[in-house]
Amino acid sequence: FSIGLFTVMEGCGVDVNKENVEEWTKALKVTSSKATGDLATYKQNKNKLRMAEEMIREIEIREKKKLAERLETKAKALAAKAAEKAAAAAA
């Protein structure tokens, strides 16, 4: 229930904090103790997820750089080989 409540609050543009959660649970006529207890866990998990996504982006960037370097090395080797063939043909 709590996660759904937090998601709805975020979707409505409401800051998900203890005071707002207590206000929403009061308006919904449910006990706030469980929801406020879940709030800390929710925020920790959301932060961990954000950090994991950032780490994945960093890994993707690093892998793309490695790929670009390999392609550049391969292109230089092919250009050198083509230049050798052109020089051999001219001679």
PDB file of N, CA, C and O in Angstrom:
ATOM      1  N   PHE A   1       0.821  -1.196   0.000  1.00  0.00           N
ATOM      2  CA  PHE A   1       0.000   0.000   0.000  1.00  0.00           C
ATOM      3  C   PHE A   1       0.863   1.258   0.000  1.00  0.00           C
ATOM      4  O   PHE A   1       0.596   2.209  -0.734  1.00  0.00           O
ATOM      5  N   SER A   2       1.896   1.247   0.829  1.00  0.00           N
ATOM      6  CA  SER A   2       2.718   2.448   1.000  1.00  0.00           C
ATOM      7  C   SER A   2       3.392   2.878  -0.288  1.00  0.00           C
ATOM      8  O   SER A   2       3.393   4.059  -0.634  1.00  0.00           O
ATOM      9  N   ILE A   3       3.966   1.914  -1.000  1.00  0.00           N
ATOM     10  CA  ILE A   3       4.671   2.252  -2.238  1.00  0.00           C
ATOM     11  C   ILE A   3       3.708   2.862  -3.250  1.00  0.00           C
ATOM     12  O   ILE A   3       4.049   3.817  -3.947  1.00  0.00           O
ATOM     13  N   GLY A   4       2.515   2.307  -3.323  1.00  0.00           N
ATOM     14  CA  GLY A   4       1.502   2.865  -4.209  1.00  0.00           C
ATOM     15  C   GLY A   4       1.145   4.288  -3.817  1.00  0.00           C
ATOM     16  O   GLY A   4       0.988   5.158  -4.674  1.00  0.00           O
ATOM     17  N   LEU A   5       1.019   4.516  -2.526  1.00  0.00           N
ATOM     18  CA  LEU A   5       0.725   5.860  -2.033  1.00  0.00           C
ATOM     19  C   LEU A   5       1.843   6.830  -2.403  1.00  0.00           C
ATOM     20  O   LEU A   5       1.584   7.941  -2.864  1.00  0.00           O
ATOM     21  N   PHE A   6       3.092   6.400  -2.197  1.00  0.00           N
ATOM     22  CA  PHE A   6       4.231   7.266  -2.519  1.00  0.00           C
ATOM     23  C   PHE A   6       4.274   7.567  -4.016  1.00  0.00           C
ATOM     24  O   PHE A   6       4.579   8.690  -4.419  1.00  0.00           O
ATOM     25  N   THR A   7       3.971   6.572  -4.826  1.00  0.00           N
ATOM     26  CA  THR A   7       3.979   6.753  -6.279  1.00  0.00           C
ATOM     27  C   THR A   7       2.895   7.737  -6.711  1.00  0.00           C
ATOM     28  O   THR A   7       3.122   8.593  -7.566  1.00  0.00           O
ATOM     29  N   VAL A   8       1.725   7.604  -6.113  1.00  0.00           N
ATOM     30  CA  VAL A   8       0.630   8.532  -6.429  1.00  0.00           C
ATOM     31  C   VAL A   8       1.015   9.948  -6.000  1.00  0.00           C
ATOM     32  O   VAL A   8       0.770  10.914  -6.722  1.00  0.00           O
ATOM     33  N   MET A   9       1.615  10.056  -4.826  1.00  0.00           N
ATOM     34  CA  MET A   9       2.033  11.377  -4.340  1.00  0.00           C
ATOM     35  C   MET A   9       3.034  12.014  -5.300  1.00  0.00           C
ATOM     36  O   MET A   9       2.918  13.190  -5.643  1.00  0.00           O
ATOM     37  N   GLU A  10       4.023  11.222  -5.731  1.00  0.00           N
ATOM     38  CA  GLU A  10       5.004  11.743  -6.686  1.00  0.00           C
ATOM     39  C   GLU A  10       4.342  12.127  -7.995  1.00  0.00           C
ATOM     40  O   GLU A  10       4.664  13.156  -8.590  1.00  0.00           O
ATOM     41  N   GLY A  11       3.415  11.294  -8.438  1.00  0.00           N
ATOM     42  CA  GLY A  11       2.696  11.579  -9.686  1.00  0.00           C
ATOM     43  C   GLY A  11       1.894  12.866  -9.609  1.00  0.00           C
ATOM     44  O   GLY A  11       1.689  13.540 -10.619  1.00  0.00           O
ATOM     45  N   CYS A  12       1.443  13.204  -8.410  1.00  0.00           N
ATOM     46  CA  CYS A  12       0.681  14.443  -8.206  1.00  0.00           C
ATOM     47  C   CYS A  12       1.594  15.639  -7.955  1.00  0.00           C
ATOM     48  O   CYS A  12       1.122  16.762  -7.781  1.00  0.00           O
ATOM     49  N   GLY A  13       2.898  15.393  -7.936  1.00  0.00           N
ATOM     50  CA  GLY A  13       3.843  16.485  -7.719  1.00  0.00           C
ATOM     51  C   GLY A  13       3.996  16.862  -6.251  1.00  0.00           C
ATOM     52  O   GLY A  13       4.485  17.946  -5.931  1.00  0.00           O
ATOM     53  N   VAL A  14       3.580  15.970  -5.361  1.00  0.00           N
ATOM     54  CA  VAL A  14       3.690  16.235  -3.930  1.00  0.00           C
ATOM     55  C   VAL A  14       5.021  15.704  -3.429  1.00  0.00           C
ATOM     56  O   VAL A  14       5.426  14.596  -3.782  1.00  0.00           O
ATOM     57  N   ASP A  15       5.703  16.493  -2.606  1.00  0.00           N
ATOM     58  CA  ASP A  15       6.955  16.054  -2.009  1.00  0.00           C
ATOM     59  C   ASP A  15       6.657  14.907  -1.047  1.00  0.00           C
ATOM     60  O   ASP A  15       5.830  15.037  -0.144  1.00  0.00           O
ATOM     61  N   VAL A  16       7.338  13.788  -1.253  1.00  0.00           N
ATOM     62  CA  VAL A  16       7.105  12.617  -0.403  1.00  0.00           C
ATOM     63  C   VAL A  16       7.971  12.753   0.844  1.00  0.00           C
ATOM     64  O   VAL A  16       9.145  12.381   0.842  1.00  0.00           O
ATOM     65  N   ASN A  17       7.386  13.283   1.895  1.00  0.00           N
ATOM     66  CA  ASN A  17       8.071  13.397   3.175  1.00  0.00           C
ATOM     67  C   ASN A  17       7.118  12.949   4.281  1.00  0.00           C
ATOM     68  O   ASN A  17       5.936  12.705   4.037  1.00  0.00           O
ATOM     69  N   LYS A  18       7.643  12.847   5.481  1.00  0.00           N
ATOM     70  CA  LYS A  18       6.855  12.296   6.588  1.00  0.00           C
ATOM     71  C   LYS A  18       5.565  13.074   6.830  1.00  0.00           C
ATOM     72  O   LYS A  18       4.504  12.481   7.024  1.00  0.00           O
ATOM     73  N   GLU A  19       5.657  14.393   6.817  1.00  0.00           N
ATOM     74  CA  GLU A  19       4.475  15.209   7.084  1.00  0.00           C
ATOM     75  C   GLU A  19       3.390  14.993   6.039  1.00  0.00           C
ATOM     76  O   GLU A  19       2.215  14.830   6.369  1.00  0.00           O
ATOM     77  N   ASN A  20       3.799  14.993   4.776  1.00  0.00           N
ATOM     78  CA  ASN A  20       2.817  14.799   3.693  1.00  0.00           C
ATOM     79  C   ASN A  20       2.222  13.390   3.719  1.00  0.00           C
ATOM     80  O   ASN A  20       1.033  13.206   3.461  1.00  0.00           O
ATOM     81  N   VAL A  21       3.058  12.401   4.032  1.00  0.00           N
ATOM     82  CA  VAL A  21       2.556  11.029   4.109  1.00  0.00           C
ATOM     83  C   VAL A  21       1.519  10.926   5.228  1.00  0.00           C
ATOM     84  O   VAL A  21       0.469  10.309   5.051  1.00  0.00           O
ATOM     85  N   GLU A  22       1.815  11.530   6.374  1.00  0.00           N
ATOM     86  CA  GLU A  22       0.856  11.514   7.481  1.00  0.00           C
ATOM     87  C   GLU A  22      -0.452  12.203   7.092  1.00  0.00           C
ATOM     88  O   GLU A  22      -1.537  11.737   7.438  1.00  0.00           O
ATOM     89  N   GLU A  23      -0.334  13.305   6.376  1.00  0.00           N
ATOM     90  CA  GLU A  23      -1.530  14.033   5.937  1.00  0.00           C
ATOM     91  C   GLU A  23      -2.358  13.193   4.977  1.00  0.00           C
ATOM     92  O   GLU A  23      -3.582  13.135   5.101  1.00  0.00           O
ATOM     93  N   TRP A  24      -1.705  12.545   4.025  1.00  0.00           N
ATOM     94  CA  TRP A  24      -2.421  11.737   3.046  1.00  0.00           C
ATOM     95  C   TRP A  24      -3.052  10.512   3.699  1.00  0.00           C
ATOM     96  O   TRP A  24      -4.193  10.164   3.395  1.00  0.00           O
ATOM     97  N   THR A  25      -2.313   9.854   4.598  1.00  0.00           N
ATOM     98  CA  THR A  25      -2.887   8.675   5.247  1.00  0.00           C
ATOM     99  C   THR A  25      -4.077   9.067   6.125  1.00  0.00           C
ATOM    100  O   THR A  25      -5.045   8.315   6.233  1.00  0.00           O
ATOM    101  N   LYS A  26      -4.003  10.231   6.746  1.00  0.00           N
ATOM    102  CA  LYS A  26      -5.132  10.715   7.558  1.00  0.00           C
ATOM    103  C   LYS A  26      -6.346  10.957   6.666  1.00  0.00           C
ATOM    104  O   LYS A  26      -7.470  10.605   7.024  1.00  0.00           O
ATOM    105  N   ALA A  27      -6.107  11.565   5.494  1.00  0.00           N
ATOM    106  CA  ALA A  27      -7.205  11.833   4.560  1.00  0.00           C
ATOM    107  C   ALA A  27      -7.794  10.531   4.021  1.00  0.00           C
ATOM    108  O   ALA A  27      -8.989  10.458   3.737  1.00  0.00           O
ATOM    109  N   LEU A  28      -6.959   9.509   3.882  1.00  0.00           N
ATOM    110  CA  LEU A  28      -7.442   8.212   3.386  1.00  0.00           C
ATOM    111  C   LEU A  28      -7.987   7.335   4.510  1.00  0.00           C
ATOM    112  O   LEU A  28      -8.504   6.244   4.270  1.00  0.00           O
ATOM    113  N   LYS A  29      -7.862   7.829   5.736  1.00  0.00           N
ATOM    114  CA  LYS A  29      -8.351   7.122   6.922  1.00  0.00           C
ATOM    115  C   LYS A  29      -7.692   5.757   7.100  1.00  0.00           C
ATOM    116  O   LYS A  29      -8.349   4.749   7.357  1.00  0.00           O
ATOM    117  N   VAL A  30      -6.343   5.767   6.949  1.00  0.00           N
ATOM    118  CA  VAL A  30      -5.545   4.571   7.230  1.00  0.00           C
ATOM    119  C   VAL A  30      -4.478   4.956   8.244  1.00  0.00           C
ATOM    120  O   VAL A  30      -4.168   6.135   8.416  1.00  0.00           O
ATOM    121  N   THR A  31      -3.923   3.964   8.907  1.00  0.00           N
ATOM    122  CA  THR A  31      -2.902   4.268   9.911  1.00  0.00           C
ATOM    123  C   THR A  31      -1.629   4.742   9.234  1.00  0.00           C
ATOM    124  O   THR A  31      -1.191   4.186   8.227  1.00  0.00           O
ATOM    125  N   SER A  32      -1.058   5.766   9.804  1.00  0.00           N
ATOM    126  CA  SER A  32       0.124   6.354   9.183  1.00  0.00           C
ATOM    127  C   SER A  32       1.413   5.706   9.642  1.00  0.00           C
ATOM    128  O   SER A  32       2.445   5.880   8.994  1.00  0.00           O
ATOM    129  N   SER A  33       1.390   4.965  10.739  1.00  0.00           N
ATOM    130  CA  SER A  33       2.628   4.413  11.283  1.00  0.00           C
ATOM    131  C   SER A  33       3.325   3.475  10.293  1.00  0.00           C
ATOM    132  O   SER A  33       4.547   3.535  10.153  1.00  0.00           O
ATOM    133  N   LYS A  34       2.589   2.630   9.621  1.00  0.00           N
ATOM    134  CA  LYS A  34       3.180   1.708   8.644  1.00  0.00           C
ATOM    135  C   LYS A  34       3.736   2.478   7.449  1.00  0.00           C
ATOM    136  O   LYS A  34       4.840   2.194   6.984  1.00  0.00           O
ATOM    137  N   ALA A  35       2.983   3.438   6.959  1.00  0.00           N
ATOM    138  CA  ALA A  35       3.420   4.210   5.791  1.00  0.00           C
ATOM    139  C   ALA A  35       4.652   5.049   6.121  1.00  0.00           C
ATOM    140  O   ALA A  35       5.586   5.111   5.321  1.00  0.00           O
ATOM    141  N   THR A  36       4.668   5.686   7.269  1.00  0.00           N
ATOM    142  CA  THR A  36       5.843   6.501   7.617  1.00  0.00           C
ATOM    143  C   THR A  36       7.044   5.612   7.878  1.00  0.00           C
ATOM    144  O   THR A  36       8.179   6.009   7.612  1.00  0.00           O
ATOM    145  N   GLY A  37       6.811   4.419   8.392  1.00  0.00           N
ATOM    146  CA  GLY A  37       7.905   3.463   8.576  1.00  0.00           C
ATOM    147  C   GLY A  37       8.464   2.994   7.243  1.00  0.00           C
ATOM    148  O   GLY A  37       9.673   2.820   7.092  1.00  0.00           O
ATOM    149  N   ASP A  38       7.582   2.793   6.287  1.00  0.00           N
ATOM    150  CA  ASP A  38       8.013   2.356   4.953  1.00  0.00           C
ATOM    151  C   ASP A  38       8.709   3.473   4.180  1.00  0.00           C
ATOM    152  O   ASP A  38       9.445   3.209   3.230  1.00  0.00           O
ATOM    153  N   LEU A  39       8.478   4.705   4.584  1.00  0.00           N
ATOM    154  CA  LEU A  39       9.022   5.849   3.854  1.00  0.00           C
ATOM    155  C   LEU A  39      10.547   5.828   3.811  1.00  0.00           C
ATOM    156  O   LEU A  39      11.139   6.056   2.756  1.00  0.00           O
ATOM    157  N   ALA A  40      11.185   5.556   4.947  1.00  0.00           N
ATOM    158  CA  ALA A  40      12.652   5.530   4.983  1.00  0.00           C
ATOM    159  C   ALA A  40      13.192   4.437   4.065  1.00  0.00           C
ATOM    160  O   ALA A  40      14.151   4.659   3.326  1.00  0.00           O
ATOM    161  N   THR A  41      12.579   3.265   4.113  1.00  0.00           N
ATOM    162  CA  THR A  41      13.010   2.156   3.258  1.00  0.00           C
ATOM    163  C   THR A  41      12.804   2.512   1.788  1.00  0.00           C
ATOM    164  O   THR A  41      13.655   2.223   0.947  1.00  0.00           O
ATOM    165  N   TYR A  42      11.679   3.136   1.488  1.00  0.00           N
ATOM    166  CA  TYR A  42      11.376   3.542   0.119  1.00  0.00           C
ATOM    167  C   TYR A  42      12.428   4.514  -0.409  1.00  0.00           C
ATOM    168  O   TYR A  42      12.925   4.366  -1.525  1.00  0.00           O
ATOM    169  N   LYS A  43      12.759   5.509   0.413  1.00  0.00           N
ATOM    170  CA  LYS A  43      13.743   6.500  -0.022  1.00  0.00           C
ATOM    171  C   LYS A  43      15.128   5.875  -0.187  1.00  0.00           C
ATOM    172  O   LYS A  43      15.852   6.217  -1.121  1.00  0.00           O
ATOM    173  N   GLN A  44      15.501   4.964   0.710  1.00  0.00           N
ATOM    174  CA  GLN A  44      16.797   4.286   0.591  1.00  0.00           C
ATOM    175  C   GLN A  44      16.849   3.457  -0.688  1.00  0.00           C
ATOM    176  O   GLN A  44      17.825   3.512  -1.436  1.00  0.00           O
ATOM    177  N   ASN A  45      15.794   2.695  -0.930  1.00  0.00           N
ATOM    178  CA  ASN A  45      15.768   1.859  -2.133  1.00  0.00           C
ATOM    179  C   ASN A  45      15.756   2.694  -3.401  1.00  0.00           C
ATOM    180  O   ASN A  45      16.391   2.336  -4.393  1.00  0.00           O
ATOM    181  N   LYS A  46      15.041   3.798  -3.371  1.00  0.00           N
ATOM    182  CA  LYS A  46      14.997   4.671  -4.537  1.00  0.00           C
ATOM    183  C   LYS A  46      16.379   5.271  -4.798  1.00  0.00           C
ATOM    184  O   LYS A  46      16.802   5.387  -5.948  1.00  0.00           O
ATOM    185  N   ASN A  47      17.078   5.650  -3.731  1.00  0.00           N
ATOM    186  CA  ASN A  47      18.423   6.189  -3.875  1.00  0.00           C
ATOM    187  C   ASN A  47      19.373   5.121  -4.412  1.00  0.00           C
ATOM    188  O   ASN A  47      20.202   5.412  -5.274  1.00  0.00           O
ATOM    189  N   LYS A  48      19.264   3.886  -3.914  1.00  0.00           N
ATOM    190  CA  LYS A  48      20.105   2.799  -4.410  1.00  0.00           C
ATOM    191  C   LYS A  48      19.846   2.551  -5.887  1.00  0.00           C
ATOM    192  O   LYS A  48      20.781   2.327  -6.656  1.00  0.00           O
ATOM    193  N   LEU A  49      18.590   2.589  -6.281  1.00  0.00           N
ATOM    194  CA  LEU A  49      18.236   2.397  -7.685  1.00  0.00           C
ATOM    195  C   LEU A  49      18.819   3.501  -8.546  1.00  0.00           C
ATOM    196  O   LEU A  49      19.330   3.235  -9.635  1.00  0.00           O
ATOM    197  N   ARG A  50      18.749   4.738  -8.070  1.00  0.00           N
ATOM    198  CA  ARG A  50      19.309   5.869  -8.808  1.00  0.00           C
ATOM    199  C   ARG A  50      20.823   5.698  -8.969  1.00  0.00           C
ATOM    200  O   ARG A  50      21.373   5.963 -10.038  1.00  0.00           O
ATOM    201  N   MET A  51      21.492   5.254  -7.898  1.00  0.00           N
ATOM    202  CA  MET A  51      22.937   5.042  -7.962  1.00  0.00           C
ATOM    203  C   MET A  51      23.282   3.906  -8.919  1.00  0.00           C
ATOM    204  O   MET A  51      24.268   3.991  -9.650  1.00  0.00           O
ATOM    205  N   ALA A  52      22.476   2.841  -8.921  1.00  0.00           N
ATOM    206  CA  ALA A  52      22.704   1.726  -9.835  1.00  0.00           C
ATOM    207  C   ALA A  52      22.533   2.167 -11.288  1.00  0.00           C
ATOM    208  O   ALA A  52      23.319   1.787 -12.157  1.00  0.00           O
ATOM    209  N   GLU A  53      21.506   2.965 -11.543  1.00  0.00           N
ATOM    210  CA  GLU A  53      21.300   3.472 -12.905  1.00  0.00           C
ATOM    211  C   GLU A  53      22.467   4.342 -13.345  1.00  0.00           C
ATOM    212  O   GLU A  53      22.893   4.278 -14.498  1.00  0.00           O
ATOM    213  N   GLU A  54      22.983   5.153 -12.432  1.00  0.00           N
ATOM    214  CA  GLU A  54      24.130   6.003 -12.760  1.00  0.00           C
ATOM    215  C   GLU A  54      25.357   5.144 -13.051  1.00  0.00           C
ATOM    216  O   GLU A  54      26.115   5.439 -13.975  1.00  0.00           O
ATOM    217  N   MET A  55      25.556   4.090 -12.274  1.00  0.00           N
ATOM    218  CA  MET A  55      26.687   3.211 -12.495  1.00  0.00           C
ATOM    219  C   MET A  55      26.563   2.514 -13.849  1.00  0.00           C
ATOM    220  O   MET A  55      27.557   2.358 -14.559  1.00  0.00           O
ATOM    221  N   ILE A  56      25.358   2.099 -14.208  1.00  0.00           N
ATOM    222  CA  ILE A  56      25.149   1.453 -15.507  1.00  0.00           C
ATOM    223  C   ILE A  56      25.457   2.425 -16.638  1.00  0.00           C
ATOM    224  O   ILE A  56      26.079   2.050 -17.632  1.00  0.00           O
ATOM    225  N   ARG A  57      25.020   3.681 -16.486  1.00  0.00           N
ATOM    226  CA  ARG A  57      25.331   4.686 -17.516  1.00  0.00           C
ATOM    227  C   ARG A  57      26.838   4.889 -17.645  1.00  0.00           C
ATOM    228  O   ARG A  57      27.357   5.006 -18.755  1.00  0.00           O
ATOM    229  N   GLU A  58      27.538   4.930 -16.513  1.00  0.00           N
ATOM    230  CA  GLU A  58      28.988   5.104 -16.548  1.00  0.00           C
ATOM    231  C   GLU A  58      29.662   3.925 -17.236  1.00  0.00           C
ATOM    232  O   GLU A  58      30.603   4.107 -18.008  1.00  0.00           O
ATOM    233  N   ILE A  59      29.178   2.709 -16.955  1.00  0.00           N
ATOM    234  CA  ILE A  59      29.735   1.520 -17.607  1.00  0.00           C
ATOM    235  C   ILE A  59      29.478   1.568 -19.107  1.00  0.00           C
ATOM    236  O   ILE A  59      30.368   1.259 -19.899  1.00  0.00           O
ATOM    237  N   GLU A  60      28.268   1.954 -19.503  1.00  0.00           N
ATOM    238  CA  GLU A  60      27.951   2.057 -20.932  1.00  0.00           C
ATOM    239  C   GLU A  60      28.853   3.073 -21.623  1.00  0.00           C
ATOM    240  O   GLU A  60      29.326   2.832 -22.733  1.00  0.00           O
ATOM    241  N   ILE A  61      29.091   4.204 -20.969  1.00  0.00           N
ATOM    242  CA  ILE A  61      29.965   5.233 -21.542  1.00  0.00           C
ATOM    243  C   ILE A  61      31.374   4.691 -21.702  1.00  0.00           C
ATOM    244  O   ILE A  61      32.006   4.881 -22.741  1.00  0.00           O
ATOM    245  N   ARG A  62      31.869   4.010 -20.662  1.00  0.00           N
ATOM    246  CA  ARG A  62      33.221   3.449 -20.713  1.00  0.00           C
ATOM    247  C   ARG A  62      33.340   2.425 -21.835  1.00  0.00           C
ATOM    248  O   ARG A  62      34.333   2.410 -22.562  1.00  0.00           O
ATOM    249  N   GLU A  63      32.328   1.565 -21.978  1.00  0.00           N
ATOM    250  CA  GLU A  63      32.356   0.553 -23.033  1.00  0.00           C
ATOM    251  C   GLU A  63      32.296   1.189 -24.425  1.00  0.00           C
ATOM    252  O   GLU A  63      32.951   0.713 -25.351  1.00  0.00           O
ATOM    253  N   LYS A  64      31.517   2.255 -24.574  1.00  0.00           N
ATOM    254  CA  LYS A  64      31.451   2.939 -25.869  1.00  0.00           C
ATOM    255  C   LYS A  64      32.784   3.591 -26.203  1.00  0.00           C
ATOM    256  O   LYS A  64      33.191   3.612 -27.365  1.00  0.00           O
ATOM    257  N   LYS A  65      33.469   4.126 -25.192  1.00  0.00           N
ATOM    258  CA  LYS A  65      34.787   4.710 -25.430  1.00  0.00           C
ATOM    259  C   LYS A  65      35.775   3.636 -25.871  1.00  0.00           C
ATOM    260  O   LYS A  65      36.571   3.856 -26.783  1.00  0.00           O
ATOM    261  N   LYS A  66      35.723   2.472 -25.221  1.00  0.00           N
ATOM    262  CA  LYS A  66      36.612   1.369 -25.606  1.00  0.00           C
ATOM    263  C   LYS A  66      36.330   0.933 -27.035  1.00  0.00           C
ATOM    264  O   LYS A  66      37.255   0.693 -27.812  1.00  0.00           O
ATOM    265  N   LEU A  67      35.056   0.833 -27.378  1.00  0.00           N
ATOM    266  CA  LEU A  67      34.681   0.449 -28.735  1.00  0.00           C
ATOM    267  C   LEU A  67      35.180   1.477 -29.736  1.00  0.00           C
ATOM    268  O   LEU A  67      35.689   1.119 -30.799  1.00  0.00           O
ATOM    269  N   ALA A  68      35.036   2.747 -29.402  1.00  0.00           N
ATOM    270  CA  ALA A  68      35.504   3.811 -30.298  1.00  0.00           C
ATOM    271  C   ALA A  68      37.013   3.728 -30.491  1.00  0.00           C
ATOM    272  O   ALA A  68      37.512   3.913 -31.601  1.00  0.00           O
ATOM    273  N   GLU A  69      37.735   3.451 -29.417  1.00  0.00           N
ATOM    274  CA  GLU A  69      39.184   3.316 -29.521  1.00  0.00           C
ATOM    275  C   GLU A  69      39.566   2.129 -30.402  1.00  0.00           C
ATOM    276  O   GLU A  69      40.476   2.233 -31.225  1.00  0.00           O
ATOM    277  N   ARG A  70      38.869   0.992 -30.231  1.00  0.00           N
ATOM    278  CA  ARG A  70      39.160  -0.177 -31.067  1.00  0.00           C
ATOM    279  C   ARG A  70      38.864   0.111 -32.532  1.00  0.00           C
ATOM    280  O   ARG A  70      39.633  -0.265 -33.416  1.00  0.00           O
ATOM    281  N   LEU A  71      37.740   0.785 -32.780  1.00  0.00           N
ATOM    282  CA  LEU A  71      37.393   1.113 -34.165  1.00  0.00           C
ATOM    283  C   LEU A  71      38.390   2.092 -34.770  1.00  0.00           C
ATOM    284  O   LEU A  71      38.740   1.990 -35.946  1.00  0.00           O
ATOM    285  N   GLU A  72      38.845   3.041 -33.955  1.00  0.00           N
ATOM    286  CA  GLU A  72      39.833   3.999 -34.448  1.00  0.00           C
ATOM    287  C   GLU A  72      41.142   3.289 -34.795  1.00  0.00           C
ATOM    288  O   GLU A  72      41.749   3.573 -35.827  1.00  0.00           O
ATOM    289  N   THR A  73      41.572   2.373 -33.940  1.00  0.00           N
ATOM    290  CA  THR A  73      42.804   1.614 -34.190  1.00  0.00           C
ATOM    291  C   THR A  73      42.656   0.788 -35.467  1.00  0.00           C
ATOM    292  O   THR A  73      43.569   0.725 -36.290  1.00  0.00           O
ATOM    293  N   LYS A  74      41.500   0.161 -35.616  1.00  0.00           N
ATOM    294  CA  LYS A  74      41.241  -0.655 -36.807  1.00  0.00           C
ATOM    295  C   LYS A  74      41.223   0.214 -38.061  1.00  0.00           C
ATOM    296  O   LYS A  74      41.759  -0.176 -39.098  1.00  0.00           O
ATOM    297  N   ALA A  75      40.610   1.389 -37.966  1.00  0.00           N
ATOM    298  CA  ALA A  75      40.547   2.297 -39.115  1.00  0.00           C
ATOM    299  C   ALA A  75      41.942   2.776 -39.497  1.00  0.00           C
ATOM    300  O   ALA A  75      42.266   2.860 -40.682  1.00  0.00           O
ATOM    301  N   LYS A  76      42.767   3.090 -38.508  1.00  0.00           N
ATOM    302  CA  LYS A  76      44.138   3.523 -38.798  1.00  0.00           C
ATOM    303  C   LYS A  76      44.922   2.406 -39.476  1.00  0.00           C
ATOM    304  O   LYS A  76      45.674   2.653 -40.419  1.00  0.00           O
ATOM    305  N   ALA A  77      44.746   1.169 -38.993  1.00  0.00           N
ATOM    306  CA  ALA A  77      45.443   0.031 -39.599  1.00  0.00           C
ATOM    307  C   ALA A  77      44.997  -0.172 -41.037  1.00  0.00           C
ATOM    308  O   ALA A  77      45.824  -0.436 -41.909  1.00  0.00           O
ATOM    309  N   LEU A  78      43.704  -0.053 -41.294  1.00  0.00           N
ATOM    310  CA  LEU A  78      43.211  -0.205 -42.659  1.00  0.00           C
ATOM    311  C   LEU A  78      43.693   0.922 -43.558  1.00  0.00           C
ATOM    312  O   LEU A  78      44.000   0.698 -44.728  1.00  0.00           O
ATOM    313  N   ALA A  79      43.761   2.142 -43.012  1.00  0.00           N
ATOM    314  CA  ALA A  79      44.253   3.278 -43.798  1.00  0.00           C
ATOM    315  C   ALA A  79      45.725   3.083 -44.138  1.00  0.00           C
ATOM    316  O   ALA A  79      46.156   3.381 -45.252  1.00  0.00           O
ATOM    317  N   ALA A  80      46.490   2.584 -43.181  1.00  0.00           N
ATOM    318  CA  ALA A  80      47.917   2.335 -43.437  1.00  0.00           C
ATOM    319  C   ALA A  80      48.082   1.249 -44.490  1.00  0.00           C
ATOM    320  O   ALA A  80      48.938   1.356 -45.368  1.00  0.00           O
ATOM    321  N   LYS A  81      47.267   0.207 -44.405  1.00  0.00           N
ATOM    322  CA  LYS A  81      47.334  -0.881 -45.384  1.00  0.00           C
ATOM    323  C   LYS A  81      46.954  -0.378 -46.770  1.00  0.00           C
ATOM    324  O   LYS A  81      47.571  -0.757 -47.765  1.00  0.00           O
ATOM    325  N   ALA A  82      45.936   0.478 -46.831  1.00  0.00           N
ATOM    326  CA  ALA A  82      45.518   1.037 -48.117  1.00  0.00           C
ATOM    327  C   ALA A  82      46.619   1.937 -48.684  1.00  0.00           C
ATOM    328  O   ALA A  82      46.853   1.948 -49.893  1.00  0.00           O
ATOM    329  N   ALA A  83      47.286   2.684 -47.819  1.00  0.00           N
ATOM    330  CA  ALA A  83      48.368   3.543 -48.277  1.00  0.00           C
ATOM    331  C   ALA A  83      49.530   2.725 -48.813  1.00  0.00           C
ATOM    332  O   ALA A  83      50.155   3.103 -49.804  1.00  0.00           O
ATOM    333  N   GLU A  84      49.821   1.603 -48.161  1.00  0.00           N
ATOM    334  CA  GLU A  84      50.893   0.712 -48.635  1.00  0.00           C
ATOM    335  C   GLU A  84      50.544   0.146 -50.011  1.00  0.00           C
ATOM    336  O   GLU A  84      51.397   0.075 -50.896  1.00  0.00           O
ATOM    337  N   LYS A  85      49.289  -0.254 -50.182  1.00  0.00           N
ATOM    338  CA  LYS A  85      48.880  -0.802 -51.481  1.00  0.00           C
ATOM    339  C   LYS A  85      48.949   0.272 -52.560  1.00  0.00           C
ATOM    340  O   LYS A  85      49.353   0.006 -53.693  1.00  0.00           O
ATOM    341  N   ALA A  86      48.553   1.481 -52.198  1.00  0.00           N
ATOM    342  CA  ALA A  86      48.604   2.578 -53.169  1.00  0.00           C
ATOM    343  C   ALA A  86      50.054   2.892 -53.540  1.00  0.00           C
ATOM    344  O   ALA A  86      50.361   3.154 -54.703  1.00  0.00           O
ATOM    345  N   ALA A  87      50.933   2.864 -52.550  1.00  0.00           N
ATOM    346  CA  ALA A  87      52.357   3.136 -52.822  1.00  0.00           C
ATOM    347  C   ALA A  87      52.958   2.014 -53.667  1.00  0.00           C
ATOM    348  O   ALA A  87      53.767   2.273 -54.558  1.00  0.00           O
ATOM    349  N   ALA A  88      52.572   0.791 -53.396  1.00  0.00           N
ATOM    350  CA  ALA A  88      53.092  -0.357 -54.151  1.00  0.00           C
ATOM    351  C   ALA A  88      52.572  -0.317 -55.594  1.00  0.00           C
ATOM    352  O   ALA A  88      53.291  -0.660 -56.532  1.00  0.00           O
ATOM    353  N   ALA A  89      51.338   0.098 -55.752  1.00  0.00           N
ATOM    354  CA  ALA A  89      50.766   0.173 -57.095  1.00  0.00           C
ATOM    355  C   ALA A  89      51.404   1.305 -57.904  1.00  0.00           C
ATOM    356  O   ALA A  89      51.545   1.198 -59.123  1.00  0.00           O
ATOM    357  N   ALA A  90      51.789   2.389 -57.224  1.00  0.00           N
ATOM    358  CA  ALA A  90      52.392   3.534 -57.897  1.00  0.00           C
ATOM    359  C   ALA A  90      53.833   3.240 -58.304  1.00  0.00           C
ATOM    360  O   ALA A  90      54.375   3.840 -59.232  1.00  0.00           O
ATOM    361  N   ALA A  91      54.418   2.322 -57.599  1.00  0.00           N
ATOM    362  CA  ALA A  91      55.832   2.029 -57.877  1.00  0.00           C
ATOM    363  C   ALA A  91      55.982   1.090 -58.993  1.00  0.00           C
ATOM    364  O   ALA A  91      57.105   0.738 -59.357  1.00  0.00           O
TER     365      ALA A  91
END
